[in-house]
Amino acid sequence: MAELKLAFESDSQVCMLKTTILEGWPESRKDCPKSILEYWNHRDELSVIDGLILKGPNRYFEVNKLSNTSSSSVIAKLKVIFARHGIPEKLISDNGPQYSSDKFSNFARTWDFIHETSSPLYPQSNCLAEKKRIFTKAKADRRDPYLAILEFRTTPLESVANAHGSTSPICHTYITCTA
């Protein structure tokens, strides 16, 4: 495995592909770097886990209701998630004030994970586009959002819309807070 990782790290195409998977694919094919254009049609099936690129969709995500969006509330929910699934190597959040606080910085340092914020220009890079559609549709249809999540997870892949830039929660956790 170590040899495979080393080979990947020295390959410029693989490095560009990993970066694009993690940071988000461009909105259109014409904006895709030429060196990775051959992966465009598979972009929603690629993820980076432990430094390796894997093909296969990830359709699991967790939802927690927050009483408020303070750093303390977010940290309390994250501790529960981390206790259940393990501490991620990297946590990517939106640019909300709860993540830029000293309290959150100390939490990231103490729990030993890297905290990055997502680019507002590429909302697909924080894996929210598909998830927001699920909740918007459930609300519009007056359906239980948890049933909508379950339906999303169990729907055959051919029926699921693209979720560009998805990545595994094993390696990364993507979060956002809305008031």
C-alpha angles and dihedrals in degrees: 000000000000090000091051092051091048091051090050093050092056095049112092094203092052091047091052091047093050091049092050093048091051098041098037138266120267117260094248136036092237090063093052115110108258093231091066101030090111088068095052095100091052098042095114091053098051124095137166116233122174090344094307127109113235130186115221134089124265112209101165123108136150130230125202127178114231122209086212137347099250120134090249093055093046092047092050091054092045092053089057092048092047091048089054100042106017131256112299122231089232134017117201117196138171117263096266120147092245088069097047094055124111088239091059092044090053090048091053091048095046094046091043104234132128115247119206132169122228125243113260087213092062108041088168088067091071093050094240104118096079094037093052090051089054093054095040091052093045091051093047090049092044089236130148105267091216090058088050090054091049091049090051092052094048100040113108110259095243088066097051121096119235118283098193117208097015116168136182122273086217088076103020138024121208120201140171134178127213125185 
